[in-house]
Amino acid sequence: MIEFLAPVSKKVLAHREFLPLGTLGKQIEVHSKAGELPDLKKVKFAILGIKENRADLDFMGATISFDPYRKALYALYPGNWNYKIIDLGDIEKGETPEDTRFAAKEVIAALLNKNIVPLILGGSQDLAFAQYRAYDGRGEMVNVVNIDNRFDLGNAELPISNKSYVGKMVVEQPYNLFNYSVLGYQSFFNAPQEIALMEKLFFDAYRLGEVTADITVVEPLLRDADMVTLDVTAIKSAELSYKTNESPNGFDGREICAISRYAGISNSVKSFGVFELSDSIESKSGAMLVAQIVWYFIEGFNFRVEDDDFENERLFTSYKVPIDDEVLEFKKSNKTERWWIVLPFLSNVNNKLKRRTLLPCTYGEYLGACDQEIPERWLKARHKNEV
């Protein structure tokens, strides 16, 4: 993968020299010389910039620099972390956007195969398609969670853009997509037919108000995610001083950092991408917020607790709830008190789906079942596997 990577800029390397001891910039190993990557042994996180934005529907020839985000991240102090971090530098634009996405797919796949979590700083969000395709060789179905104010489904018959790439995930082989979830969508940014299509495909969609009213509703979705993507335009424009995002509504800094931490805590998430980054983020506070989002993901990762050994019944308490002609079985971890609901109808289908036989849920969904309310996500999962 070294042939696709350009070193971190000299400006960032110079900035790094003047940072106080103990900051991340003094601890992260950096790709500083072309053709010479840091040692990947014992590495858990790899920062990766992807300088592609030509599939942005509003592309006007702008270039991308990730220097402000790196400087902000390097200046932060780590938590009580036990994992090694490297900065691989950037993937430069290829001859075409497709070339860049191919390079991104190859690098991300190589990192995943080494059990290294890519922390992606990206231009236009069509790069999420490359992040998704990097899972092709793993032989498993993929759960994608997108933190965004739009669904980005688009028309699968048209070329990929930053607002139209999820349709390609659905229709293109290999068919790896098990579920697609959107956190923080805003109805007025999404055509009614896309909202209807999300329902038809039994995908999960949570409106901005639903998430901000109770941030904990996102935890089960993120617990079951394999990859997480963030479109920074889902954040209030005032929080980022982002001149190309005109929406005053979105997540605030604390909310988006809390969501990022939930993503890090998830035992399933293997890659995390922050997209729609550009030089349009003019303030240092905007770059610092992006850096803190990445920081909170790493922080959450360091608090991961393995509680999904479902073979050992002593680790769980089971609850059976009869509803009409169904009997729903819930499991609660005795270690973390996290909840799951059993999906027994998956037991005799494709082996790729067997790890999805337990669907993460909340204690509130268990209480709802006790009041004879079948959890909506359970219904969607069942319908998805009946079609």
C-alpha positions as a printed NumPy array, in Angstrom:
array([[  0.   ,   0.   ,   0.   ],
       [  3.009,   2.294,   0.307],
       [  2.778,   3.214,  -3.371],
       [ -0.519,   5.023,  -2.729],
       [  0.648,   7.109,   0.249],
       [  2.247,  10.562,   0.36 ],
       [  4.042,  11.691,   3.544],
       [  2.587,  14.123,   6.061],
       [  3.338,  17.699,   5.008],
       [  6.476,  19.479,   6.147],
       [  4.337,  22.19 ,   7.766],
       [  2.756,  19.62 ,  10.081],
       [  6.123,  18.013,  10.797],
       [  7.564,  21.43 ,  11.722],
       [  4.543,  22.175,  13.923],
       [  5.04 ,  18.819,  15.632],
       [  8.553,  19.751,  16.716],
       [  7.297,  22.616,  18.874],
       [  4.557,  20.717,  20.682],
       [  4.866,  20.044,  24.418],
       [  6.049,  16.659,  25.58 ],
       [  3.208,  14.235,  26.184],
       [  0.951,  15.486,  23.398],
       [ -0.264,  13.128,  20.7  ],
       [  2.029,  14.78 ,  18.177],
       [  5.018,  13.613,  20.207],
       [  3.69 ,  10.057,  20.465],
       [  2.186,   9.329,  17.044],
       [  4.609,   7.748,  14.599],
       [  4.439,   9.676,  11.345],
       [  5.008,   8.81 ,   7.69 ],
       [  7.514,  11.596,   7.125],
       [  9.635,  10.325,   4.228],
       [  8.385,   9.047,   0.877],
       [  8.719,   5.289,   0.537],
       [  9.351,   4.674,   4.235],
       [  6.332,   3.771,   6.352],
       [  6.446,   3.499,  10.151],
       [  6.599,   0.015,  11.591],
       [  3.052,  -1.409,  11.645],
       [  3.73 ,  -3.913,  14.428],
       [  1.463,  -3.461,  17.455],
       [ -0.304,  -0.537,  15.755],
       [ -4.04 ,  -0.221,  16.492],
       [ -4.961,   3.087,  14.801],
       [ -3.827,   4.572,  11.489],
       [ -4.708,   8.136,  10.508],
       [ -5.29 ,   8.346,   6.758],
       [ -6.105,  11.393,   4.659],
       [ -7.81 ,  11.017,   1.267],
       [ -7.585,  14.167,  -0.848],
       [-10.48 ,  13.485,  -3.208],
       [-13.406,  15.859,  -3.723],
       [-14.129,  15.831,  -7.447],
       [-17.351,  13.838,  -6.99 ],
       [-18.736,  16.666,  -4.833],
       [-21.796,  18.053,  -6.616],
       [-20.564,  21.538,  -5.688],
       [-16.959,  20.942,  -6.784],
       [-15.397,  24.146,  -8.094],
       [-11.774,  23.079,  -8.345],
       [-10.936,  23.44 ,  -4.645],
       [ -7.951,  21.584,  -3.233],
       [ -7.872,  19.878,   0.143],
       [ -5.387,  20.115,   2.959],
       [ -5.701,  18.14 ,   6.167],
       [ -2.947,  20.145,   7.862],
       [ -5.317,  22.1  ,  10.19 ],
       [ -6.939,  18.884,  11.446],
       [ -3.617,  17.157,  12.019],
       [ -2.187,  20.162,  13.862],
       [ -5.262,  20.268,  16.107],
       [ -5.159,  16.526,  16.811],
       [ -1.424,  16.472,  17.442],
       [ -1.822,  19.25 ,  20.024],
       [ -4.194,  17.188,  22.185],
       [ -3.057,  15.049,  25.097],
       [ -3.992,  11.359,  25.015],
       [ -6.147,   9.681,  27.599],
       [ -5.026,   6.632,  29.503],
       [ -4.551,   4.764,  26.244],
       [ -2.757,   1.51 ,  25.634],
       [ -2.67 ,   1.519,  21.848],
       [ -0.124,   2.653,  19.299],
       [ -1.158,   5.255,  16.684],
       [  0.506,   6.054,  13.366],
       [ -0.178,   8.708,  10.735],
       [  0.156,   7.233,   7.265],
       [ -0.136,  10.564,   5.475],
       [ -2.415,  11.105,   2.483],
       [ -3.73 ,   9.441,  -0.622],
       [ -3.433,  12.089,  -3.328],
       [ -5.968,  12.507,  -6.123],
       [ -5.663,   9.91 ,  -8.854],
       [ -6.248,  10.424, -12.545],
       [ -9.981,  10.076, -11.849],
       [-12.117,   9.864,  -8.694],
       [-12.481,   6.142,  -9.403],
       [ -8.688,   5.78 ,  -9.246],
       [ -8.61 ,   7.511,  -5.871],
       [-11.414,   5.329,  -4.521],
       [ -9.53 ,   2.236,  -5.703],
       [ -6.376,   3.349,  -3.887],
       [ -8.408,   4.124,  -0.761],
       [-10.065,   0.708,  -0.88 ],
       [ -6.714,  -1.061,  -1.178],
       [ -5.098,   0.845,   1.693],
       [ -8.103,   0.5  ,   4.021],
       [ -8.415,  -3.218,   3.213],
       [ -4.71 ,  -3.74 ,   3.964],
       [ -5.144,  -2.029,   7.34 ],
       [ -8.242,  -4.064,   8.184],
       [ -6.38 ,  -7.264,   7.358],
       [ -3.71 ,  -6.239,   9.879],
       [ -6.39 ,  -5.561,  12.504],
       [ -5.586,  -1.825,  12.376],
       [ -8.469,   0.655,  12.669],
       [ -8.337,   3.299,   9.909],
       [ -9.193,   6.826,  11.106],
       [-10.069,   8.445,   7.806],
       [ -9.98 ,  12.158,   7.049],
       [-11.722,  12.471,   3.703],
       [-12.935,  14.928,   1.119],
       [-16.276,  14.215,  -0.542],
       [-18.345,  11.48 ,   1.074],
       [-18.431,   9.23 ,  -1.969],
       [-15.187,   7.957,  -0.414],
       [-17.41 ,   6.074,   2.036],
       [-18.086,   3.696,  -0.869],
       [-14.367,   2.851,  -0.959],
       [-14.379,   2.379,   2.807],
       [-17.309,  -0.035,   2.421],
       [-15.694,  -1.951,  -0.453],
       [-12.575,  -2.479,   1.657],
       [-14.618,  -5.095,   3.566],
       [-15.224,  -7.214,   0.439],
       [-12.526,  -9.761,   1.183],
       [-13.632, -10.426,   4.751],
       [-16.466, -12.81 ,   3.839],
       [-18.965, -11.138,   6.144],
       [-22.029,  -8.98 ,   5.815],
       [-21.47 ,  -5.317,   6.681],
       [-23.463,  -2.925,   8.833],
       [-22.948,   0.716,   7.867],
       [-23.881,   3.625,  10.14 ],
       [-23.828,   7.08 ,   8.551],
       [-24.083,  10.212,  10.71 ],
       [-25.597,  12.586,   8.184],
       [-28.452,  14.981,   7.525],
       [-29.146,  13.188,   4.216],
       [-29.618,   9.556,   3.228],
       [-27.29 ,   9.757,   0.189],
       [-29.136,   6.878,  -1.506],
       [-29.257,   8.488,  -4.938],
       [-29.791,   6.727,  -8.247],
       [-27.637,   3.603,  -8.519],
       [-27.672,   3.883, -12.323],
       [-25.938,   7.277, -12.263],
       [-22.269,   7.991, -11.462],
       [-21.303,   8.145,  -7.801],
       [-21.355,  11.53 ,  -6.104],
       [-21.104,  12.726,  -2.528],
       [-24.914,  12.707,  -2.343],
       [-25.441,   9.465,  -4.27 ],
       [-23.378,   6.406,  -3.368],
       [-25.433,   4.208,  -1.001],
       [-27.52 ,   2.909,  -3.898],
       [-24.323,   1.435,  -5.334],
       [-23.713,  -0.376,  -2.039],
       [-27.155,  -1.97 ,  -2.351],
       [-27.095,  -3.087,  -5.996],
       [-23.453,  -3.775,  -6.851],
       [-21.776,  -7.139,  -6.3  ],
       [-20.542,  -8.491,  -4.029],
       [-23.71 ,  -8.023,  -1.982],
       [-22.2  ,  -7.391,   1.439],
       [-24.572,  -4.772,   2.835],
       [-26.658,  -6.16 ,   5.682],
       [-27.972,  -2.9  ,   7.116],
       [-27.627,   0.82 ,   6.537],
       [-28.515,   3.302,   9.266],
       [-28.609,   7.1  ,   9.217],
       [-28.337,   9.143,  12.405],
       [-29.465,  12.766,  12.444],
       [-31.294,  13.105,   9.134],
       [-33.371,  16.217,   8.52 ],
       [-36.561,  15.709,   6.534],
       [-36.306,  18.893,   4.466],
       [-32.973,  17.745,   2.995],
       [-34.399,  14.419,   1.773],
       [-36.824,  13.794,  -1.066],
       [-40.026,  11.975,   0.001],
       [-39.202,   9.101,  -2.352],
       [-35.869,   8.548,  -0.577],
       [-37.586,   8.507,   2.804],
       [-40.03 ,   5.949,   1.393],
       [-37.173,   3.894,  -0.057],
       [-35.434,   3.753,   3.314],
       [-38.633,   2.257,   4.727],
       [-39.018,  -0.148,   1.815],
       [-35.462,  -1.449,   2.285],
       [-36.043,  -1.771,   6.053],
       [-33.086,   0.491,   6.79 ],
       [-32.891,   2.443,  10.047],
       [-33.26 ,   6.223,  10.065],
       [-33.256,   8.457,  13.127],
       [-34.226,  12.112,  12.815],
       [-32.025,  14.78 ,  14.323],
       [-34.581,  15.651,  16.997],
       [-34.976,  12.014,  17.992],
       [-31.254,  11.636,  18.549],
       [-30.696,  14.949,  20.347],
       [-33.667,  14.254,  22.664],
       [-31.934,  11.078,  23.894],
       [-28.419,  10.521,  22.615],
       [-28.366,   6.982,  24.038],
       [-30.732,   5.72 ,  21.29 ],
       [-27.743,   5.532,  18.924],
       [-25.76 ,   3.121,  21.097],
       [-27.368,  -0.164,  19.914],
       [-26.987,   0.845,  16.245],
       [-23.329,   1.707,  16.728],
       [-22.763,  -1.437,  18.791],
       [-23.739,  -3.472,  15.728],
       [-21.874,  -1.336,  13.147],
       [-18.85 ,  -2.541,  11.208],
       [-17.999,   0.883,   9.797],
       [-19.074,   4.402,  10.746],
       [-19.019,   7.477,   8.539],
       [-19.592,  11.097,   9.493],
       [-20.582,  13.855,   7.08 ],
       [-19.455,  16.981,   8.935],
       [-22.36 ,  18.934,   7.425],
       [-24.505,  17.004,   9.933],
       [-22.93 ,  19.326,  12.521],
       [-24.31 ,  22.838,  13.008],
       [-22.522,  25.141,  10.6  ],
       [-21.837,  27.599,  13.425],
       [-19.916,  24.901,  15.3  ],
       [-17.465,  24.506,  12.419],
       [-17.536,  27.941,  10.756],
       [-18.167,  25.931,   7.616],
       [-18.992,  28.374,   4.859],
       [-20.39 ,  25.839,   2.385],
       [-22.879,  24.437,   4.914],
       [-25.789,  26.814,   5.203],
       [-27.85 ,  24.808,   7.681],
       [-28.147,  26.299,  11.179],
       [-29.448,  22.959,  12.488],
       [-27.45 ,  19.869,  13.308],
       [-25.485,  18.256,  16.092],
       [-23.558,  20.454,  18.479],
       [-20.013,  19.722,  19.562],
       [-20.857,  17.737,  22.676],
       [-23.476,  15.616,  20.893],
       [-21.238,  14.639,  17.999],
       [-18.351,  13.811,  20.346],
       [-20.687,  11.627,  22.429],
       [-21.781,   9.766,  19.284],
       [-18.149,   9.329,  18.261],
       [-17.354,   7.876,  21.674],
       [-20.235,   5.4  ,  21.326],
       [-18.762,   4.365,  17.966],
       [-15.389,   3.786,  19.588],
       [-16.866,   1.728,  22.429],
       [-18.567,  -0.625,  19.943],
       [-16.74 ,  -3.944,  19.684],
       [-17.771,  -4.261,  16.035],
       [-16.601,  -0.965,  14.508],
       [-13.405,  -1.519,  12.532],
       [-13.122,   1.791,  10.65 ],
       [-14.2  ,   5.391,  11.222],
       [-14.371,   8.055,   8.532],
       [-14.923,  11.824,   8.741],
       [-15.866,  13.252,   5.348],
       [-16.714,  16.504,   3.586],
       [-13.602,  18.091,   5.053],
       [-12.205,  20.979,   3.054],
       [-10.53 ,  24.336,   3.33 ],
       [-14.028,  25.76 ,   3.82 ],
       [-13.612,  25.1  ,   7.529],
       [-11.884,  28.404,   8.196],
       [-11.669,  28.579,  11.984],
       [ -9.232,  26.841,  14.281],
       [-12.18 ,  25.858,  16.461],
       [-13.718,  23.947,  13.547],
       [-10.517,  21.988,  12.97 ],
       [-10.261,  21.413,  16.708],
       [-13.8  ,  19.988,  16.825],
       [-12.895,  17.466,  14.104],
       [ -9.755,  16.582,  16.071],
       [-11.818,  16.082,  19.23 ],
       [-14.271,  13.842,  17.353],
       [-11.337,  11.594,  16.41 ],
       [ -9.978,  11.834,  19.976],
       [-13.308,  10.674,  21.444],
       [-13.445,   7.707,  19.062],
       [-10.023,   6.575,  20.266],
       [-11.053,   7.243,  23.872],
       [-14.163,   5.088,  23.431],
       [-12.113,   2.306,  21.867],
       [ -9.941,   2.172,  24.972],
       [-13.052,   1.493,  27.043],
       [-14.241,  -1.457,  24.974],
       [-15.492,  -4.385,  27.035],
       [-15.924,  -7.82 ,  25.515],
       [-19.42 ,  -8.876,  26.537],
       [-20.639, -10.706,  23.451],
       [-19.527, -14.268,  24.239],
       [-23.029, -15.629,  23.782],
       [-21.848, -19.225,  24.078],
       [-21.447, -18.805,  27.836],
       [-24.931, -18.536,  29.333],
       [-23.514, -17.65 ,  32.757],
       [-22.484, -14.265,  31.38 ],
       [-26.076, -13.321,  30.515],
       [-29.53 , -13.137,  31.994],
       [-32.296, -14.171,  29.586],
       [-35.847, -12.807,  29.564],
       [-38.704, -14.202,  27.471],
       [-41.608, -11.894,  26.646],
       [-44.767, -13.287,  24.958],
       [-46.401, -10.877,  22.487],
       [-49.422, -12.183,  20.571],
       [-48.139, -15.339,  18.855],
       [-44.46 , -14.371,  19.258],
       [-42.122, -15.013,  22.159],
       [-39.306, -12.464,  22.168],
       [-36.128, -13.429,  23.967],
       [-33.914, -10.699,  25.419],
       [-30.422, -11.114,  26.824],
       [-28.712,  -8.757,  29.278],
       [-24.984,  -8.845,  29.863],
       [-24.203,  -9.394,  33.527],
       [-20.946,  -7.502,  33.015],
       [-22.059,  -4.309,  31.224],
       [-25.883,  -4.509,  31.497],
       [-26.162,  -4.017,  27.735],
       [-29.17 ,  -5.627,  26.065],
       [-29.739,  -7.776,  22.971],
       [-32.815,  -9.325,  21.386],
       [-32.63 , -12.762,  19.779],
       [-33.455, -13.194,  16.087],
       [-34.216, -16.952,  15.937],
       [-35.39 , -16.815,  12.336],
       [-31.775, -16.411,  11.142],
       [-30.556, -19.73 ,  12.506],
       [-30.939, -21.738,   9.296],
       [-29.884, -19.18 ,   6.687],
       [-26.61 , -18.104,   5.112],
       [-23.673, -18.505,   7.496],
       [-22.695, -14.898,   6.821],
       [-25.723, -13.821,   8.833],
       [-25.232, -16.009,  11.869],
       [-23.463, -13.377,  13.898],
       [-26.544, -11.194,  13.421],
       [-28.741, -13.597,  15.357],
       [-28.583, -11.219,  18.297],
       [-29.609,  -7.65 ,  17.654],
       [-28.384,  -4.974,  20.078],
       [-31.237,  -3.13 ,  21.756],
       [-32.001,  -0.921,  24.749],
       [-33.545,  -1.577,  28.136],
       [-36.359,   0.7  ,  26.979],
       [-37.139,  -1.669,  24.106],
       [-37.366,  -4.526,  26.593],
       [-39.795,  -2.509,  28.714],
       [-41.784,  -1.703,  25.567],
       [-42.005,  -5.402,  24.755],
       [-43.34 ,  -6.02 ,  28.257],
       [-46.085,  -3.541,  27.324],
       [-46.781,  -5.578,  24.151],
       [-44.831,  -3.334,  21.755],
       [-42.634,  -5.251,  19.313],
       [-39.355,  -3.32 ,  18.748],
       [-39.356,  -1.705,  15.31 ],
       [-35.762,  -2.688,  14.551],
       [-36.606,  -6.335,  15.326],
       [-39.465,  -6.194,  12.83 ],
       [-37.254,  -4.621,  10.179],
       [-34.567,  -7.259,  10.683],
       [-37.157, -10.023,  10.311],
       [-38.737,  -8.541,   7.179],
       [-35.291,  -7.957,   5.655],
       [-34.526, -11.663,   5.844],
       [-37.915, -12.801,   4.587],
       [-37.589, -11.03 ,   1.235]])
